[in-house]
Amino acid sequence: MENERPTFRIAQSLDDLLKAFIVRGIVFMGEQHVSYALEKDEHEHDAVHILGEAGEEPIAAGRIRFVGEHAKLERLAVREEWRGLGHGSRLLGFMMDVARSRGFAKFKLNAQVTSKVFYLKHGFRVVGETFMEAGMEHCLMLRED
């Protein structure tokens, strides 16, 4: 199953949203021990949610919020058994394409420090000092196309 090429789309239905939230729950709450109170927030209803699936199996998720002139990419998650296959890069690219289609060319995200190199490889740069979020070190990263 891990060899199946996933598809990415904007979540359109309650089923799509549930699948995206399940992926986030597995990754953030299950693997990283982030509390539900921190994983879910007041921005869920004003975000564009992205779902990655291999067949019917949800394997990746993320959300986009439009904050000023930036598209803020948040909650990017790929289930562990699907990592290392390029799906994180495809998820990030899809999210940026969605933002571009809505007129945004500036992107920002709060990256876990352990993922900083991934985002550097995709043209993001670190801005400022590291900070704590959900009990983990993060850094603000920006990209402008």
Secondary structure, DSSP 8 states (H G I E B T S, - for coil): -TTS--EEEE--SHHHHHHHHHHHIIIIIIIT---HHHHS-TTGGGSEEEEEEETTEEEEEEEEEEETTEEEEEEEEE-GGGTTSSHHHHHHHHHHHHHHHTT--EEEEEEEGGGHHHHHTTT-EEEEEEEEETTEEEEEEEEE-
